[in-house]
Amino acid sequence: MLFLDVNVLVGAQRNDDSPHARDLRNWLERALVGHEPIGISELALSAMVRIVTHPRVFERPSAPAEAVAFAEALLGSSRVTAVRPAARHWAIFTELVAGHRLRGNEIPDAYYAAIALEQGATVVTADRGFQRYGVRVLDPTTG
């Protein structure tokens, strides 16, 4: 399973020249007709909505309805599954936090990494920091 990180969702949702937006949109369009199942955390979708509608992040932020429609279209795709933490998630997450001595803004990535580890998924992200958690990573911005 390909497990999409927030930065992939943000880039794919934006219809502008944000860094890597075109590459991420193209990658997601290909993935949605590919053979590998796609997993998305609803928490990641909510983070995407928060980021793309934020006026301090984008000069012209997306309208909330547009961002939510993008999220709902993804969840409505037959290729996409909403992935939620399961029984082992909390233990994996707390091991990552303690083992890597994480704090503050490092915590959300560990939360997503724990889901990916629990599911045996590949994290699709442009964030190289995920590699430290021992998850498989695919960076759609590197070709």
N, C-alpha and C positions, 0 to 999 in steps of 0.2 A: 504494500500500500504506500502511496505517496501522500505524505501528511504535510499540508500547506501551512507555512508560517505566515505571520501577520504581514511581513514586508512584501511577500508575494501577492497577497490579497490586496494590499494597498496599491501596489504598482499596477496590478491588473485592472483594478477598478478605475484608476485615474485615466481620463481620456485627454492627456496633455503630454507635455515633454518633461515630466518628472524623471529623475534619474532611473533609467532602465524600464520605464513604464511600457514602452512599445515591446521590448523583449519579453517582459513578464506577461503582457496580454497575449502575445503570439504563443508563448510557451503554454499558457493555460488553455488557449483554444485548441492546440494540438493535443494536450493531455486529456481534454474532455472527450476526444474521439479516439483516444489510444486504448491500449489493452490493460494498463495498470489501474487498479481501483484508486480512487482519490478520497482521502479522509480530511475532514475539516472540523476543527473544534469550534463550537458555537462561541466560546470565549474569544477565539481569534477573530471570528466574524464581528463580534461586538467591538473589539479593539480596532478593527479596520474601519467600522462605522465612526468610531470616536475620532480616529486620526484624519480620515478624509474629509470630515465635516468641520474640522477645527480651523478657525481663521488664523491662528498663529502658526499653523503648520503649512497651510497652502494659501497663497495670495487670493486664489479663487477656489474656496473649498467646495466640495460636492454638496448638493442638497441632501438632507437626511433621507428623503424619500428615494432618491437615486441610489444612495449607498445601501439602503435596506433592500431595494429591488434587486441590486446586484447580488447581495447575500442570499436572498430568497431564490433567485434564479440558479445559483450554484447548488443550494440545498435541494432544489427541485430536479436537478439533473440525475439521470439514472446511473451515472458514473460516480456520483458523490455520496459519501456516507458521513453523517454527523458522528464524530468520534468523541466519546466521553471517557473520563477516567473510570477505570474498573477497580477490582479488588486490590491489586498490588500497587496501584498508582501512588498512594500516599507514602508507602514505604520506600519506593524507588525515589520519589521526589525528595524525601527527607535525607536519604543517603546522598543524593547529589548535592544538596545544600550543605550538609555537614562535611562531606568528602572534599568538596571544592571550596569550602569556607566562603560561601556566597553571601552577598548582602545586597540590599537595595534593588537597583535596577537589573541586577543579574538574576533575580528570582524568577521572573516570568519565563525566561528561556528554559530554566531548569524544569519548570512545571510542564512546558510543552515537550521537552526532551523526555521526561518521565512517561508521558503518554505514548510517545513514539517507541520508547524502549519496551513498554508494556505490550504494545500492539505489534512489535517487530516491524515497524514502519520506517520508511526513509523520509527524513525531514527535507522538504523542498524550501530552501531559503537562500538569500544572498548574505546571510550573517554567518561568517566563518566561526564565530564563537561556539556554535553548536557542536563542533567536532570534539571539544574537550569532554563532552558527556558520553562519548563512545557510541553515538548514534550514526547510522549511515546518513550522509548528507548529499543532496543534489543541488547545485547552484545553477538555476536556469539563466543567469546573466553571463555565464562563462562559455556559452555556446554549445 
